[in-house]
Amino acid sequence: MRSTAFSHRNLPRLLLQAREAVMGHTRPSLREHALSDQQWRVLRVLGEHGAVETGRVAREAFILGPSLTGVLARMERDGLIARSRDPEDQRRTVVEATARGHQLVTQLSTSIEAHYVWMEEAMGKEKLAQLYQLLDELIALEQP
Protein backbone atom coordinates (compact mmCIF):
# COMPACT_ATOMS: atom_id res chain seq x y z
CA MET A 1 0.00 0.00 0.00
CA ARG A 2 1.33 3.40 -0.98
CA SER A 3 1.13 6.37 1.35
CA THR A 4 0.72 9.93 0.20
CA ALA A 5 3.23 12.38 1.54
CA PHE A 6 1.60 15.54 2.88
CA SER A 7 3.83 18.43 3.79
CA HIS A 8 1.27 20.08 6.08
CA ARG A 9 -0.53 18.81 9.14
CA ASN A 10 -4.20 17.90 8.80
CA LEU A 11 -5.78 21.23 9.76
CA PRO A 12 -9.44 20.10 9.59
CA ARG A 13 -8.64 17.20 11.92
CA LEU A 14 -6.75 19.49 14.32
CA LEU A 15 -9.68 21.92 14.38
CA LEU A 16 -12.06 19.04 15.12
CA GLN A 17 -9.75 17.78 17.88
CA ALA A 18 -9.63 21.28 19.37
CA ARG A 19 -13.43 21.52 19.20
CA GLU A 20 -13.83 18.16 20.91
CA ALA A 21 -11.28 19.09 23.60
CA VAL A 22 -13.20 22.28 24.41
CA MET A 23 -16.61 20.62 24.17
CA GLY A 24 -15.39 17.85 26.48
CA HIS A 25 -15.67 20.39 29.30
CA THR A 26 -19.07 21.66 28.17
CA ARG A 27 -20.95 18.46 27.29
CA PRO A 28 -21.39 17.15 30.85
CA SER A 29 -23.22 20.38 31.76
CA LEU A 30 -25.32 20.15 28.61
CA ARG A 31 -26.24 16.53 29.34
CA GLU A 32 -27.27 17.45 32.90
CA HIS A 33 -29.91 19.63 31.27
CA ALA A 34 -30.75 17.08 28.53
CA LEU A 35 -29.36 19.35 25.80
CA SER A 36 -27.60 18.26 22.64
CA ASP A 37 -24.69 20.23 21.18
CA GLN A 38 -27.02 21.53 18.47
CA GLN A 39 -29.66 22.64 20.95
CA TRP A 40 -27.00 24.48 22.94
CA ARG A 41 -25.75 26.24 19.79
CA VAL A 42 -29.31 27.41 19.09
CA LEU A 43 -29.77 28.63 22.67
CA ARG A 44 -26.40 30.40 22.58
CA VAL A 45 -27.41 32.26 19.39
CA LEU A 46 -30.74 33.24 20.94
CA GLY A 47 -29.04 34.22 24.19
CA GLU A 48 -26.68 36.51 22.30
CA HIS A 49 -29.18 38.03 19.84
CA GLY A 50 -32.71 37.63 21.22
CA ALA A 51 -35.42 36.82 18.65
CA VAL A 52 -33.77 35.61 15.45
CA GLU A 53 -35.04 34.56 12.01
CA THR A 54 -34.56 30.81 11.43
CA GLY A 55 -32.15 31.32 8.52
CA ARG A 56 -29.83 33.29 10.78
CA VAL A 57 -30.11 30.65 13.49
CA ALA A 58 -29.07 28.02 10.92
CA ARG A 59 -26.07 30.08 9.79
CA GLU A 60 -24.86 31.10 13.24
CA ALA A 61 -25.44 27.69 14.86
CA PHE A 62 -24.01 25.83 11.83
CA ILE A 63 -27.03 23.57 11.47
CA LEU A 64 -28.40 22.69 8.04
CA GLY A 65 -32.03 23.66 7.40
CA PRO A 66 -33.58 20.17 7.46
CA SER A 67 -31.77 19.31 10.70
CA LEU A 68 -32.66 22.67 12.24
CA THR A 69 -36.35 21.97 11.66
CA GLY A 70 -36.15 18.85 13.85
CA VAL A 71 -33.96 20.52 16.48
CA LEU A 72 -36.39 23.46 16.78
CA ALA A 73 -39.40 21.13 16.95
CA ARG A 74 -37.86 19.23 19.88
CA MET A 75 -36.84 22.46 21.61
CA GLU A 76 -40.34 23.89 21.19
CA ARG A 77 -41.84 20.64 22.54
CA ASP A 78 -39.51 20.90 25.56
CA GLY A 79 -40.47 24.52 26.22
CA LEU A 80 -37.04 25.98 25.41
CA ILE A 81 -37.99 28.12 22.41
CA ALA A 82 -41.06 29.69 20.83
CA ARG A 83 -41.57 30.21 17.11
CA SER A 84 -43.70 32.89 15.49
CA ARG A 85 -44.15 34.60 12.14
CA ASP A 86 -41.95 37.60 11.43
CA PRO A 87 -44.29 40.60 11.75
CA GLU A 88 -42.49 42.32 8.85
CA ASP A 89 -42.48 39.28 6.54
CA GLN A 90 -45.09 36.60 7.24
CA ARG A 91 -43.14 34.10 5.10
CA ARG A 92 -40.35 34.03 7.67
CA THR A 93 -40.26 32.40 11.07
CA VAL A 94 -38.66 33.99 14.11
CA VAL A 95 -37.32 31.95 17.01
CA GLU A 96 -36.74 33.14 20.55
CA ALA A 97 -35.83 31.51 23.83
CA THR A 98 -38.60 31.05 26.37
CA ALA A 99 -38.08 31.95 30.04
CA ARG A 100 -36.91 28.35 30.57
CA GLY A 101 -34.51 28.64 27.63
CA HIS A 102 -33.09 31.92 28.97
CA GLN A 103 -32.69 30.33 32.40
CA LEU A 104 -30.64 27.50 30.88
CA VAL A 105 -28.45 29.96 28.97
CA THR A 106 -27.80 31.86 32.19
CA GLN A 107 -27.02 28.69 34.16
CA LEU A 108 -24.76 27.19 31.51
CA SER A 109 -22.98 30.44 30.70
CA THR A 110 -21.54 30.47 34.22
CA SER A 111 -19.68 27.17 33.83
CA ILE A 112 -18.77 27.87 30.21
CA GLU A 113 -17.34 31.29 31.04
CA ALA A 114 -15.43 29.71 33.94
CA HIS A 115 -13.85 27.29 31.45
CA TYR A 116 -12.83 30.20 29.20
CA VAL A 117 -11.27 31.94 32.21
CA TRP A 118 -9.34 28.73 32.96
CA MET A 119 -8.16 28.53 29.32
CA GLU A 120 -7.10 32.17 29.47
CA GLU A 121 -5.12 31.52 32.65
CA ALA A 122 -3.56 28.33 31.28
CA MET A 123 -2.65 29.71 27.84
CA GLY A 124 -2.28 33.35 28.74
CA LYS A 125 -4.57 36.18 27.73
CA GLU A 126 -2.39 37.13 24.74
CA LYS A 127 -2.23 33.61 23.32
CA LEU A 128 -5.99 33.10 23.61
CA ALA A 129 -6.59 36.47 21.93
CA GLN A 130 -4.11 35.46 19.22
CA LEU A 131 -5.94 32.15 18.75
CA TYR A 132 -9.24 34.00 18.29
CA GLN A 133 -7.58 36.40 15.84
CA LEU A 134 -5.99 33.59 13.83
CA LEU A 135 -9.26 31.67 13.64
CA ASP A 136 -11.09 34.81 12.52
CA GLU A 137 -8.44 35.36 9.82
CA LEU A 138 -8.68 31.76 8.64
CA ILE A 139 -12.47 31.96 8.44
CA ALA A 140 -12.30 35.24 6.48
CA LEU A 141 -9.64 33.82 4.15
CA GLU A 142 -11.76 30.80 3.27
CA GLN A 143 -14.99 32.76 2.68
CA PRO A 144 -16.12 32.71 -0.97
trRosetta pair geometry for C-beta under 8 A, 3 or more apart (Angstrom, degrees):
i j d omega theta_ij theta_ji phi_ij phi_ji
6 9 7.9 122 118 -90 121 14
6 10 7.4 57 110 -65 162 76
8 11 7.1 -16 143 -30 116 99
9 14 6.2 51 133 -40 118 135
10 13 3.9 25 119 24 118 119
10 14 6.3 150 92 -20 66 86
11 14 5.5 -56 -142 38 33 112
11 15 6.2 34 159 -20 67 104
12 15 5.8 -55 -147 36 31 111
12 16 6.4 32 154 -18 65 105
13 16 5.6 -54 -149 38 33 111
13 17 6.3 36 151 -21 66 104
14 17 5.5 -50 -146 36 32 113
14 18 6.3 35 153 -20 64 104
15 18 5.6 -50 -147 35 32 113
15 19 6.4 37 151 -22 63 104
16 19 5.5 -51 -148 35 33 115
16 20 6.3 30 155 -16 66 105
17 20 5.8 -56 -147 39 30 108
17 21 6.3 34 153 -23 65 105
18 21 5.6 -52 -147 33 31 114
18 22 6.5 25 156 -13 64 105
19 22 6.0 -61 -151 40 28 105
19 23 5.9 19 156 -11 67 114
20 23 5.7 -57 -135 46 30 107
20 24 6.2 51 156 -40 63 97
21 24 5.7 -42 -156 13 27 120
22 25 6.4 -59 -175 29 40 105
22 26 6.9 19 141 -7 70 114
22 115 7.7 118 -160 144 76 133
22 119 7.9 6 -115 -79 97 146
23 26 5.1 -65 -146 46 48 109
23 27 5.5 58 158 -39 83 100
23 37 6.7 2 -149 -113 136 121
24 27 6.4 -33 -129 18 24 113
25 28 7.7 -60 -177 22 28 101
25 115 4.8 133 130 -127 143 143
26 29 6.0 -68 -168 42 48 108
26 30 6.1 44 144 -22 80 109
26 40 7.5 133 154 162 123 167
26 108 7.9 58 -157 -173 92 109
26 111 7.7 141 -120 112 62 106
26 112 6.0 36 -112 -104 106 94
26 115 7.0 -103 -67 17 80 166
27 30 5.3 -57 -144 38 38 113
27 31 6.0 36 160 -21 72 104
27 37 7.2 -32 -101 -75 92 92
28 31 5.8 -55 -145 37 31 110
28 32 6.6 41 153 -28 63 100
29 32 5.6 -46 -153 25 34 117
29 33 7.1 10 155 2 61 105
29 108 5.7 133 140 -128 126 88
29 111 5.1 175 -92 81 156 152
29 112 7.4 -136 68 -54 157 81
30 33 6.2 -77 -162 49 33 96
30 35 4.3 -98 -169 77 85 100
30 36 7.2 46 158 -162 128 3
30 37 6.9 48 161 -79 172 49
30 39 7.8 139 -164 71 113 101
30 40 5.2 -62 -116 -58 125 137
30 108 7.1 51 -82 -126 64 136
31 34 7.1 36 -166 -84 39 29
31 35 7.3 -109 -70 50 25 63
33 104 5.7 125 -176 -136 154 114
33 107 7.5 138 -74 91 143 135
33 108 7.1 -82 7 -65 153 115
34 78 7.7 -156 105 -144 122 148
35 39 4.6 -136 -159 88 85 123
35 40 5.1 96 146 -57 130 88
35 43 7.4 -48 -142 3 142 141
35 104 7.1 130 -56 179 140 141
35 108 8.0 -36 35 -76 156 152
36 39 4.6 98 50 6 77 101
36 40 7.0 -140 93 -4 42 85
36 71 7.5 -113 65 -127 129 101
37 40 5.8 -58 -153 36 31 111
37 41 6.5 32 151 -22 66 104
38 41 5.6 -51 -149 32 34 112
38 42 6.6 34 152 -18 65 102
38 61 6.9 79 -159 160 67 120
38 63 5.5 89 -148 -96 109 130
38 67 7.2 -105 -142 148 155 115
38 71 5.0 -104 131 -115 125 141
39 42 5.7 -52 -153 34 34 112
39 43 6.4 31 151 -15 66 106
39 71 6.1 -163 -78 -166 68 102
39 74 7.3 -82 -88 94 120 115
39 75 5.7 162 -134 -82 101 111
39 80 7.1 34 -171 104 113 168
40 43 5.6 -56 -146 41 34 110
40 44 6.1 38 154 -24 67 105
40 108 7.2 -133 -136 157 108 166
41 44 5.6 -50 -145 33 30 114
41 45 6.6 34 154 -19 62 102
41 60 8.0 176 166 118 96 72
41 61 3.9 120 133 -151 110 93
41 62 6.8 -78 180 43 155 82
41 63 6.8 152 90 -35 134 113
42 45 5.9 -55 -154 34 31 111
42 46 6.4 23 153 -12 66 109
42 57 6.0 31 -132 -170 84 115
42 61 5.1 12 -75 -104 56 158
42 63 7.3 -19 -64 3 96 149
42 68 7.8 137 -89 -141 121 88
42 71 6.3 166 -37 139 145 126
42 72 7.2 -179 -140 -83 157 74
42 75 6.5 -99 94 -60 150 165
42 81 7.1 -55 141 -58 126 145
42 95 7.5 -58 -173 134 110 148
43 46 5.6 -58 -145 43 33 109
43 47 5.9 38 154 -24 68 108
43 75 7.9 -168 -59 -140 91 138
43 80 6.7 -67 -85 172 112 121
43 81 7.8 -133 -88 -64 74 104
43 97 6.1 77 -137 -98 75 124
43 101 5.7 -152 -123 -170 103 97
43 104 6.2 -54 -161 95 155 115
43 105 5.2 -160 160 -76 106 97
43 108 7.9 72 109 44 137 144
44 47 5.5 -52 -142 37 29 114
44 48 6.3 23 158 -16 63 108
44 61 7.5 138 58 -104 96 91
44 105 7.0 154 -92 -127 44 104
45 48 6.0 -63 -150 39 27 106
45 49 6.1 -24 169 23 65 115
45 52 6.1 -70 141 27 107 167
45 56 7.6 166 178 128 132 87
45 57 5.5 141 105 -129 153 69
45 60 4.6 121 -117 104 125 126
45 61 5.2 -81 -26 -58 138 96
46 49 6.6 -78 -128 57 24 80
46 50 6.9 -3 -169 -178 61 6
46 51 7.7 25 -142 -91 89 25
46 52 6.1 -129 -98 12 67 116
46 57 7.5 11 -57 -110 86 110
46 81 6.9 -151 -69 -110 167 107
46 95 6.6 -89 -90 119 121 95
46 96 6.0 141 -152 -146 117 42
46 97 4.2 136 130 -34 136 100
46 101 6.7 -10 97 145 144 133
46 105 7.4 -129 85 -67 90 146
47 97 6.5 35 -66 -19 65 154
47 102 7.0 140 -106 -124 84 62
47 105 3.7 173 -91 -158 135 151
47 109 7.2 -172 165 -61 155 128
49 52 5.1 61 100 -71 126 118
49 56 7.7 -106 114 133 164 133
49 60 7.8 79 -6 73 145 177
50 96 6.4 -13 168 -125 59 108
51 94 5.0 26 173 169 106 119
51 95 7.0 167 -153 81 62 34
51 96 3.9 -38 -96 -73 76 117
52 56 4.9 -115 179 84 105 120
52 57 5.2 127 109 -60 121 87
52 60 7.6 -65 -179 30 155 139
52 94 6.8 155 78 -155 22 74
52 95 5.8 -28 66 61 76 85
52 96 7.2 134 14 -82 64 64
53 56 4.9 85 65 9 82 105
53 57 7.3 -149 96 -9 40 87
53 86 6.2 8 -102 -77 100 131
53 92 5.3 -27 -140 174 113 127
53 93 7.1 117 -153 79 63 47
53 94 5.6 -48 -90 -99 52 68
53 95 7.7 95 -154 13 8 79
54 57 5.3 -50 -147 34 40 116
54 58 6.4 44 154 -23 68 101
54 68 6.7 134 -176 137 100 137
54 72 7.2 -32 -124 -64 113 161
54 83 7.8 22 -67 -131 114 113
54 92 7.3 -169 23 -171 91 79
54 93 4.8 27 -19 77 123 99
54 94 7.5 -132 -30 -96 73 19
54 95 5.8 91 -83 -19 73 114
55 58 5.7 -50 -152 32 32 113
55 59 6.5 28 152 -15 65 105
55 92 7.6 -65 -2 -139 108 108
56 59 5.6 -54 -146 39 35 110
56 60 5.9 19 162 -7 70 113
57 60 6.3 -65 -138 46 24 99
57 61 5.6 0 170 3 66 120
57 63 7.5 -27 133 49 82 114
57 68 6.6 130 107 -154 108 135
57 72 7.8 78 116 -77 155 120
57 95 5.6 11 -51 44 152 137
58 61 6.6 -66 -129 50 16 94
58 63 5.5 -105 -136 73 62 75
58 64 6.9 37 -161 -149 111 12
58 65 5.7 1 -122 -78 153 60
58 68 4.9 -74 -95 -51 93 159
59 62 7.6 10 176 -72 26 45
61 68 7.4 119 75 -107 127 109
63 67 5.2 -124 -178 94 92 111
63 68 4.5 120 116 -74 116 89
63 71 6.2 -43 -176 12 157 154
64 67 4.9 76 63 18 82 108
64 68 6.7 -151 91 -15 35 92
65 68 5.5 -57 -141 32 26 114
65 69 6.7 34 160 -27 62 98
66 69 5.9 -45 -157 20 33 116
66 70 7.4 25 152 -8 60 101
67 70 6.0 -60 -161 38 40 107
67 71 6.2 38 147 -20 72 109
68 71 5.4 -56 -143 40 36 113
68 72 5.9 33 160 -18 70 107
69 72 6.2 -58 -147 38 23 106
69 73 6.4 26 153 -22 61 108
70 73 5.6 -53 -146 33 32 114
70 74 6.5 28 158 -15 65 104
71 74 6.1 -60 -154 37 29 107
71 75 6.3 24 152 -16 65 111
72 75 5.5 -57 -142 41 33 111
72 76 6.1 36 157 -22 68 105
72 81 6.4 -75 -148 78 77 146
72 83 6.6 67 169 -62 124 129
72 95 6.3 -97 -131 -109 124 139
73 76 5.9 -53 -146 35 28 110
73 77 6.4 31 152 -21 62 107
74 77 5.5 -53 -148 36 32 115
74 78 6.2 20 155 -10 65 111
75 78 5.8 -61 -144 45 30 105
75 80 4.3 -78 -170 65 86 117
75 81 4.5 36 128 15 117 111
75 101 7.5 54 -180 -97 110 123
76 79 7.7 46 180 -68 30 23
76 80 7.4 -88 -69 51 24 72
76 81 5.5 -62 -77 75 65 85
76 82 6.8 100 -125 -107 90 34
76 83 6.1 -42 -91 -4 135 103
79 98 5.7 -81 170 58 68 159
79 100 5.0 44 127 41 102 151
79 101 7.8 -156 129 -39 59 85
80 97 6.7 -48 164 -141 67 76
80 98 6.1 -171 176 29 15 104
80 100 6.0 -95 -102 99 49 104
80 101 4.1 98 -174 -84 65 99
80 104 6.9 -24 -132 20 104 145
81 95 5.4 -3 -179 -171 130 99
81 96 6.6 155 -155 82 79 30
81 97 5.8 -57 -102 -106 70 42
81 98 6.2 -152 -97 -15 13 86
81 101 5.6 73 -68 -70 58 156
82 95 7.5 158 79 -152 41 54
82 96 5.8 -18 58 64 87 81
82 98 5.5 99 -26 -72 97 91
83 93 5.4 -1 -171 -178 109 115
83 94 7.0 152 -155 78 58 46
83 95 5.4 -24 -99 -98 76 72
84 93 7.2 151 78 -155 26 69
84 94 5.5 -24 67 61 78 96
84 96 7.9 -13 17 14 104 103
85 90 5.0 9 178 -141 132 63
85 92 7.2 110 -162 78 61 53
85 93 6.5 -56 -104 -105 43 56
85 94 7.2 41 135 13 12 91
86 89 4.7 3 92 58 126 73
86 90 6.8 -144 64 -81 72 22
86 91 7.7 -27 43 59 112 49
86 92 3.9 9 4 81 134 104
86 93 6.9 -122 -26 -82 86 7
86 94 5.0 117 -81 -37 72 106
89 92 4.6 47 95 11 107 111
97 101 3.2 -142 -162 105 93 127
97 102 4.9 130 119 -54 126 70
97 105 6.5 -21 -143 -18 169 131
98 101 4.7 103 43 5 65 102
98 102 7.1 -125 97 -2 36 86
99 102 5.8 -53 -148 37 31 111
99 103 6.3 37 151 -25 63 105
100 103 5.5 -51 -149 32 32 115
100 104 6.7 33 152 -18 63 102
101 104 5.8 -54 -153 34 33 111
101 105 6.6 34 150 -19 65 103
102 105 5.5 -51 -149 34 35 113
102 106 6.4 36 153 -19 66 105
103 106 5.8 -55 -151 37 31 112
103 107 6.3 29 152 -17 65 107
104 107 5.7 -54 -143 39 32 110
104 108 5.9 20 163 -9 68 112
105 108 6.2 -62 -140 45 24 102
105 109 5.9 31 160 -31 63 110
106 109 5.9 -52 -141 27 23 113
106 110 7.3 32 157 -27 55 97
107 110 6.4 -57 -173 17 31 112
107 111 7.9 8 149 1 63 101
108 111 6.2 -61 -158 42 45 100
108 112 5.8 38 150 -17 77 114
109 112 5.5 -60 -138 45 33 111
109 113 5.7 35 163 -21 70 108
110 113 6.2 -56 -144 37 20 106
110 114 6.5 23 153 -21 58 108
111 114 5.4 -51 -148 34 34 116
111 115 6.6 38 151 -22 64 100
112 115 5.7 -51 -155 31 34 112
112 116 6.8 34 147 -16 64 102
113 116 5.5 -50 -150 35 39 113
113 117 6.5 44 149 -22 67 101
114 117 5.5 -49 -150 33 34 115
114 118 6.5 39 149 -20 64 102
115 118 5.5 -50 -151 35 35 115
115 119 6.5 37 150 -19 66 102
116 119 5.5 -49 -147 36 35 112
116 120 6.3 38 152 -21 65 104
117 120 5.6 -53 -149 36 31 114
117 121 6.4 30 152 -17 64 105
118 121 5.7 -57 -149 38 31 109
118 122 6.1 25 155 -16 67 110
119 122 5.7 -58 -141 41 30 108
119 123 5.7 3 168 4 69 115
119 128 6.0 111 127 -103 99 131
120 123 6.6 -62 -128 52 21 92
120 124 7.4 -53 -180 124 53 10
120 125 5.4 32 -171 -92 101 63
120 128 5.0 -68 -106 2 68 160
121 124 8.0 23 -168 -75 16 31
123 127 4.3 -125 156 86 99 126
123 128 5.0 116 86 -54 130 87
123 131 7.5 -17 159 -16 157 135
124 127 4.5 80 67 10 96 106
124 128 6.9 -174 85 -7 48 86
125 128 6.1 -61 -149 39 28 107
125 129 6.2 27 155 -17 65 110
126 129 5.7 -58 -148 39 29 110
126 130 6.1 31 153 -21 65 107
127 130 5.4 -53 -146 37 32 114
127 131 6.3 38 152 -24 65 101
128 131 5.5 -46 -149 30 34 115
128 132 6.7 37 151 -17 63 101
129 132 5.7 -51 -152 36 34 112
129 133 6.3 34 150 -19 65 107
130 133 5.5 -54 -146 38 33 113
130 134 6.1 32 155 -19 67 106
131 134 5.9 -54 -144 37 28 109
131 135 6.3 27 157 -16 63 107
132 135 5.9 -59 -149 39 28 109
132 136 6.3 29 154 -19 64 108
133 136 5.7 -55 -148 36 30 112
133 137 6.4 30 153 -19 64 106
134 137 5.6 -53 -147 36 32 112
134 138 6.3 34 153 -20 65 105
135 138 5.6 -51 -146 36 32 112
135 139 6.3 34 155 -19 65 105
136 139 5.8 -55 -148 36 30 111
136 140 6.3 27 154 -16 64 108
137 140 5.8 -57 -146 39 30 109
137 141 6.1 35 154 -25 65 107
138 141 5.6 -53 -146 33 29 115
138 142 6.4 12 161 -7 64 111
139 142 6.3 -69 -148 44 26 100
139 143 6.8 44 151 -45 62 97
140 143 5.7 -38 -154 2 35 118
